[in-house]
């Protein structure tokens, strides 16, 4: 029952992201809104980590499986991709590096800020 409750919390946050996507006229995917809601909720302690932790770990564990349909879609589109393969690979490589760098910097910022918060609480 605990897993159903945790998964339901994640689904409702995803639904909230979908609703925001419908209401806000910006070209931002609904999943990004959902991730921001989850991030803010976890950081502000509105959502306790224990309320979603185990199902989140499960979803991360099966994440590679979720990429199979996308890979099959690429194979199915090989005829369209072949003429633009080099630009496609360059753009994919560069965007991957940029995302990795930005993700690393944001993670370092959160770790640094989290450490300051703990140090202040101990004083």
N, C-alpha and C positions, 0 to 999 in steps of 0.2 A: 504494500500500500504506500510505503514511503516513496518508492520510485515513481509511482503514478502521480503523487502530489508534487514531487520535484519536477517531473516532466510537464505537468499542468502549469506550474509557475512559469517555466520557460516558454510554453506555448502562449500563455496570456501576454507575456512581454512581447513576443513576436507579433501577436495580434495588435497590441498597442502600437508597435512600429508600423504595421500595415495601416492602421487608422490615421496615424500622423502623416504617413506618406500620401494618403488620400486628401488630407486637409491642407498640407503645406505644399505650395506649388514650386518645389525645388527639385532639380534632377538628382535626388539622393535616393538610393534604394531603400526600401522598407527595412531590410535586414540591418542596415547601418543604424537606422533609428532605434531598432530593437536592441542592438548592441550598446548603443549609447545609454538607453534606459537601464539596461542591465548593469553597465559600468557605474553609472551614477547611483543606482540603487545599492550596489555592493559597497561602493566607496562611502556613501552616506549612512551605511548600515541599515537602510530601509529593508533590504533583503539580506538576511543573514546568510553567510557563505554555506552553512550547513543545510540551508533550505534548497540548494541546487547543486551542491558539490558532487555527489556520487553520480548523478545522471549526467552532469557535465563531463566528468572523467570518462564515462561510457561513450558519450557522443564524440569526444576527442579521440578515443581509441578506435572508433569505427569510421573516422573521417576519411581515411584513404579509400575505403569502400565507396564513399559517396562521389569520388572522382571518376569512377568507372563509366557512368553514363556520359560524362563530358568527353572522356577519351574516345569512346565509341563514336560520339558525334563528330569528333575531329577526323577519325578514320573514315567516316561516312562522307565527309566533305573534302577528301583528299584531292579530288579533281579541281575544286575551286582554290584550294590552298597551294597547290604545286607551283603555279606561276608567281605567287608572291611569298614563297617559302623563306627566302633570305630576309626580306623586311619583317616578316612575321616573327622569325626567330630573333632578330636583333631587338625588335620592340619588346618581345616577351622577356628576353634576357635583361634588358635595361630596366623595364618596369619591375621585374622581380628584385633586382639589386636595389632599386629605389625604395620599394616597399620594405625590404629587409632592413635597410639602413634607418628608415623612419621608424619602423617598429622597434628596432633596437634602442634608438634614442628616446622614444616615448617610454619604453620599459625602464630604461635607466633613470629617467625623470621620476617615474612613479616609485621606483625603489629608493631613490634619493629622498624624495618627499616623505615616503613612508618611514624611513629611518629617522628623519627629523621629528616627525610626529611622536614616535616612540620615545625619543630622547627627551622631548619636552614633557611628556607624561611622567617620566621617571623622576624629573626634578622636583 
